[in-house]
Amino acid sequence: MGNDRFTAMANALAARLPDRAAALNLCERRDNFLLAFVALLVRGQLCLLPPSRAPDVVTEVMEEHPG
């Protein structure tokens, strides 16, 4: 994938993200993770990375970063 296509995809995803201070990035594939990470950077949002995908852990991270 070229830079122009990647940038367009990241900007398109950024436009669809909710207006919040932070978001969880639970992507398992490297390309999807990077795309989500860049989209969050474009919006100026924090990228939250829980230490596991266990529901209790994800809930804990979300509660620590409300909104």
N, C-alpha and C positions, 0 to 999 in steps of 0.2 A: 504494500500500500504506500502510495506517495504522500509527501508532506501536505500537499494541498487537500487531498481527500481526507487525511486524518484530521487536519485542522477544521475542515467543514463538518465532519462528523462530531468532533468535540464541541464545536459551537452549537450545532443542532441539539445535542444532548444538554448542553448548558442552558439552552433556552427552555427546555422542558422540565428542568429541576425545580422543586419547590423553593420558595423564597425563605430559606432558613439559614441559620449561622453555620450549620454543619450537616453532614450526611454520612451514613455508614457506607463503606465500600466493601461489599461481600463477594465481589467478583472472584472467581477461581481461575479463569483463563487470563494469562498475562496481557493479551491484547485488550480484552474488555476492562481489566483493572486499570491499565494505563489510560484508556479512553475516558473512563469515569473520573480518574484522578485529574486529568487535564481539564475536563469539563468543570470540576469543582474549583480548580485554580482559576479558570476563566471567570467564574462567578465570585471569586474571593471567599469561598466557603472552606471550612475545615473538612479534611478527609479523615473520618474516624475509622480506625482499623482494630476491631476487637481481636483479642488473642485467640479466639475460637469462634466457630459458627453455632455453638451450642445455644439454644434458645435463652437459657438463663443468663449467659454471658452477654448476648446481644441486647437483651432487655436491660441489663445493668449498665451497659455503655450508653444506651439511649436515655436512661434515667439520669445519668451523670451529665448529659448534654441535652437538656430539654429545648424544645422549639426548633 
